[in-house]
């Protein structure tokens, strides 16, 4: 009896030790580039290990993740945007997903540009941030205005067309969000929902993308140009709010950099789509764990824990617009995809 008891205790100790030294669950995920810095954060990684996960990530454009990326061997996909997540769920026949973060789409700009647009009735200064009247801005574009045509333009008297720089519509969610937003304004402030409506707005939308020239495949590219090259290259860049706020928290924003909220704007949901059982457990954790959401808030991500984001806004005096009410829904995936394909042909 004593021997059996000793053996039983020994087995339990061995099993416990095996679990202890087996290490965290290893996961592999595909993420949009705007979340790369968060996943590389040492505090984030430490917290994940404490929760039992070790995560390796590969970044790619969100639309690429949803359409052409080889996800064999991956435990989760974490693109930006509801259309990309819905496409993944449909193609992979996955029922569940996790709304982890969300970000309003904004425009990174500069004080001289803000003053020019304000003088021309297109923008308004709201103190810590600016607001861009997107309808009025698109009228400037449709009239083929250049910066040199605008009044009070001495700080940016260049012959470049007045437009907003985006990523490549063929690979990136942020460009798809821009498409959804401007198509809404061009469609008499209605979400494009039919091929007839798409046909009416596509000529202007095509031109908005074509006049930009070369476009980066993910949201990190044009934002890096904004920081490294400056106003001459990037007077207006369509980005995630989180990208700008991350730089503010890092104290890496120059005094003449300005955050603009387009009116209307559109929200991007950062939705984790599990591709394995461990991926599902990971999604549950990210969507609900207060300590992880607090770390994510330092990278500008809003979540279902408003207190986490509010504490970062207060602590770092972030230039955010708190009450965003004029928010546009994106078109359905099929409608958005149809418009993207039409632009691709150009």
C-alpha positions in Angstrom: 0.0 0.0 0.0 2.8 2.4 0.9 4.6 1.6 -2.3 1.5 2.3 -4.3 1.1 5.6 -2.5 4.7 6.6 -3.2 4.3 5.7 -6.8 1.1 7.7 -7.1 2.6 10.8 -5.5 5.6 10.4 -7.7 3.4 10.2 -10.8 1.6 13.4 -9.8 4.8 15.2 -9.2 6.2 14.0 -12.6 3.1 15.1 -14.4 3.1 18.5 -12.7 6.8 19.0 -13.5 6.2 18.0 -17.2 3.5 20.6 -17.6 5.7 23.2 -15.9 8.6 22.6 -18.1 6.7 22.0 -21.3 6.6 25.7 -21.8 3.9 28.0 -23.3 1.7 27.1 -26.2 3.4 28.1 -29.4 1.3 30.0 -31.9 1.8 31.3 -35.4 -0.3 34.2 -36.7 -0.6 36.5 -39.7 -1.2 40.1 -38.8 -1.7 43.5 -40.4 1.5 45.7 -40.2 -0.2 48.3 -38.0 -0.1 45.7 -35.1 3.6 44.7 -35.6 5.0 47.0 -33.0 2.5 45.8 -30.4 3.4 42.1 -31.0 7.1 43.0 -30.7 6.6 44.9 -27.4 8.6 43.1 -24.6 5.9 43.8 -22.0 3.2 42.4 -24.3 5.3 39.3 -25.0 6.0 38.8 -21.3 2.3 39.1 -20.5 1.4 36.6 -23.2 4.0 34.1 -21.8 2.5 34.6 -18.3 -0.8 33.6 -19.8 0.7 30.5 -21.4 1.3 31.6 -25.0 4.4 32.2 -27.2 3.4 33.9 -30.4 5.3 34.2 -33.7 3.8 36.6 -36.3 4.2 37.4 -39.9 3.0 40.7 -41.2 1.2 41.3 -44.5 -1.4 43.6 -46.1 -4.8 42.8 -44.6 -6.5 42.2 -48.0 -3.5 39.9 -49.0 -4.1 37.9 -45.8 -7.8 37.5 -46.7 -7.3 36.6 -50.3 -3.9 35.2 -51.4 -1.8 34.6 -48.3 -0.9 30.9 -47.6 -2.2 30.3 -44.1 -1.1 26.6 -43.9 0.3 26.0 -40.4 -1.1 29.2 -39.0 -3.1 29.3 -35.8 -4.8 32.6 -36.4 -5.2 35.5 -38.9 -5.5 39.0 -37.5 -6.2 41.4 -40.4 -7.7 44.8 -40.2 -11.3 45.4 -41.3 -14.6 43.6 -41.2 -14.6 42.7 -44.9 -11.2 41.0 -44.7 -12.3 39.0 -41.6 -15.6 38.0 -43.2 -13.8 36.8 -46.3 -11.5 34.6 -44.2 -14.4 33.2 -42.2 -16.4 32.4 -45.3 -13.5 30.8 -47.2 -12.2 28.8 -44.2 -15.8 27.9 -43.0 -15.1 29.4 -39.5 -18.0 30.4 -37.4 -16.3 32.3 -34.6 -14.1 35.4 -34.5 -13.0 37.9 -32.0 -13.4 41.7 -32.2 -10.3 42.6 -30.3 -9.5 46.3 -31.2 -10.9 49.1 -33.3 -9.5 52.3 -34.8 -11.1 55.2 -36.5 -9.5 56.1 -39.8 -7.7 59.4 -39.7 -5.3 61.6 -41.7 -1.8 62.4 -40.7 -1.0 66.0 -41.8 0.9 69.2 -40.9 0.2 72.6 -39.4 0.9 74.5 -42.7 -1.4 72.1 -44.6 -4.1 72.5 -41.9 -3.9 76.3 -42.2 -4.2 76.2 -46.0 -7.2 73.8 -45.9 -8.8 75.9 -43.2 -8.4 79.1 -45.1 -10.1 77.4 -48.1 -13.1 76.2 -46.0 -12.1 72.5 -46.2 -10.8 72.0 -42.6 -11.3 73.4 -39.2 -9.0 73.6 -36.2 -10.4 71.9 -33.1 -7.5 72.6 -30.8 -5.5 69.3 -30.4 -6.7 68.0 -33.7 -8.3 69.1 -37.0 -11.5 68.1 -38.8 -11.5 67.6 -42.5 -14.8 68.2 -44.4 -14.5 65.2 -46.8 -17.3 66.4 -49.1 -15.6 69.8 -49.6 -12.2 68.1 -50.0 -13.5 65.8 -52.8 -15.0 68.9 -54.6 -11.5 70.3 -54.7 -10.2 67.1 -56.1 -13.0 66.8 -58.7 -12.2 70.4 -59.8 -8.6 69.3 -60.4 -7.2 71.8 -57.9 -3.6 71.8 -57.1 -2.0 73.2 -54.0 -0.7 76.1 -56.0 -4.4 77.0 -56.8 -5.4 77.4 -53.2 -5.3 80.7 -51.4 -2.9 81.4 -48.5 -0.7 78.6 -49.9 2.7 80.3 -49.3 3.9 77.4 -47.0 3.0 74.8 -49.6 3.0 76.5 -53.1 3.5 73.3 -55.2 1.8 72.1 -58.3 0.9 68.7 -56.9 -2.7 67.7 -57.1 -4.7 68.1 -53.9 -5.3 64.5 -52.7 -4.8 62.1 -49.9 -2.2 59.4 -50.0 -3.1 55.8 -49.3 -1.8 52.3 -49.5 -2.2 50.0 -52.5 -5.9 49.1 -52.9 -4.9 45.6 -54.2 -3.3 44.5 -50.9 -4.2 46.8 -48.0 -7.2 47.3 -45.8 -6.6 51.0 -45.1 -6.9 51.7 -48.8 -10.1 49.6 -48.9 -11.4 51.7 -46.0 -10.6 54.8 -47.9 -12.5 53.4 -50.9 -15.5 52.6 -48.7 -15.5 56.1 -47.2 -15.1 58.2 -50.3 -17.5 56.0 -52.3 -20.1 56.8 -49.6 -19.6 60.5 -50.0 -19.6 60.3 -53.8 -22.8 58.2 -53.7 -24.9 61.0 -52.1 -23.9 59.8 -48.6 -25.2 56.3 -49.0 -23.2 53.1 -48.7 -22.6 51.7 -52.2 -24.8 48.6 -52.4 -25.3 47.9 -56.2 -23.3 47.7 -59.4 -25.2 50.7 -60.7 -24.1 52.8 -57.8 -20.5 51.5 -58.0 -20.4 52.4 -61.7 -21.3 56.0 -60.9 -18.5 56.5 -58.3 -15.7 54.4 -59.8 -14.4 57.0 -62.3 -13.6 59.5 -59.5 -12.4 56.8 -57.2 -10.1 55.4 -59.8 -8.6 58.8 -60.3 -8.1 59.2 -56.5 -5.8 56.2 -56.5 -4.2 56.6 -60.0 -2.9 60.1 -59.3 -1.0 59.0 -56.3 1.6 57.1 -58.3 3.5 54.3 -56.4 1.7 53.0 -53.4 3.0 50.8 -50.6 1.4 47.4 -49.9 0.8 47.9 -46.2 -0.1 50.8 -43.9 3.4 51.0 -42.4 4.9 52.2 -45.7 3.2 55.6 -46.3 3.3 56.4 -42.6 7.0 55.9 -42.6 7.4 58.2 -45.5 5.3 60.8 -43.6 7.8 60.6 -40.7 11.0 60.3 -42.6 10.5 62.4 -45.7 8.0 64.9 -44.4 5.4 67.3 -45.8 7.0 67.5 -49.2 6.3 63.9 -49.9 3.2 63.4 -47.7 1.0 66.4 -47.0 -2.0 64.2 -46.2 -1.8 60.4 -45.5 -4.8 58.1 -44.7 -3.9 56.0 -41.6 -5.2 54.3 -38.6 -5.6 56.5 -35.5 -3.5 54.0 -33.6 -0.5 54.6 -35.8 -0.4 58.3 -34.9 -1.1 57.8 -31.2 1.6 55.2 -30.9 4.1 57.8 -32.0 2.7 60.4 -29.6 3.1 57.9 -26.7 6.7 57.3 -27.9 7.2 61.1 -27.9 8.2 60.8 -31.5 5.9 63.4 -33.0 7.2 66.8 -34.2 5.3 69.9 -33.1 4.1 70.7 -36.7 2.5 67.2 -37.2 -1.3 67.3 -37.0 -4.0 64.6 -36.7 -7.1 65.2 -38.8 -10.4 63.4 -38.5 -12.3 63.2 -41.7 -16.0 64.0 -41.4 -17.5 61.5 -42.0 -15.0 58.8 -41.1 -15.0 55.0 -40.9 -14.0 52.6 -38.2 -11.7 49.7 -38.7 -12.2 46.6 -36.6 -9.2 44.5 -35.9 -10.8 41.0 -35.9 -8.9 37.8 -34.9 -10.0 34.8 -37.0 -8.9 31.5 -35.3 -7.5 28.8 -37.6 -6.9 26.2 -34.8 -8.2 25.4 -31.3 -5.3 27.1 -29.7 -5.9 30.1 -32.0 -9.5 30.2 -30.6 -8.2 30.2 -27.0 -5.8 33.0 -27.9 -8.6 35.1 -29.5 -10.7 34.7 -26.3 -7.8 35.9 -24.2 -7.0 39.0 -26.3 -10.6 40.1 -26.5 -11.1 40.0 -22.7 -7.8 40.3 -20.7 -7.6 43.7 -19.0 -3.8 43.7 -18.7 -3.3 43.0 -22.5 -5.9 45.6 -23.5 -4.1 48.1 -21.3 -0.8 47.5 -23.1 -2.6 47.7 -26.5 -4.0 51.1 -25.5 -0.5 52.4 -25.3 -0.2 51.6 -29.0 -3.4 53.6 -29.7 -5.8 50.8 -29.9 -9.4 51.3 -28.7 -11.2 48.2 -27.3 -14.2 47.0 -25.4 -12.4 48.3 -22.3 -12.9 52.1 -22.7 -11.2 52.7 -19.4 -7.9 51.3 -20.7 -7.9 53.7 -23.7 -9.1 56.7 -21.6 -6.3 56.3 -19.1 -3.7 56.4 -21.9 -5.4 59.4 -23.4 -5.2 61.3 -20.1 -1.8 60.1 -19.1 -0.1 61.0 -22.4 -2.4 64.0 -23.3 -3.3 62.3 -26.7 -4.8 64.6 -29.4 -7.9 62.4 -29.9 -11.5 63.2 -30.8 -13.6 61.5 -28.1 -17.1 61.7 -29.5 -17.0 60.4 -33.1 -20.6 60.2 -34.3 -20.5 60.6 -38.1 -19.3 57.1 -38.9 -19.8 55.3 -42.2 -20.4 51.5 -42.6 -18.2 49.8 -45.2 -19.8 48.2 -48.2 -20.3 44.4 -48.2 -17.2 42.4 -49.1 -18.6 41.5 -52.6 -19.4 45.1 -53.4 -16.0 46.3 -52.1 -14.2 43.5 -54.0 -16.1 44.4 -57.2 -14.9 48.0 -57.0 -11.4 47.0 -56.1 -11.2 44.8 -59.2 -12.5 47.6 -61.3 -9.7 49.8 -60.0 -7.1 47.0 -60.6 -8.0 46.9 -64.2 -7.0 50.6 -64.5 
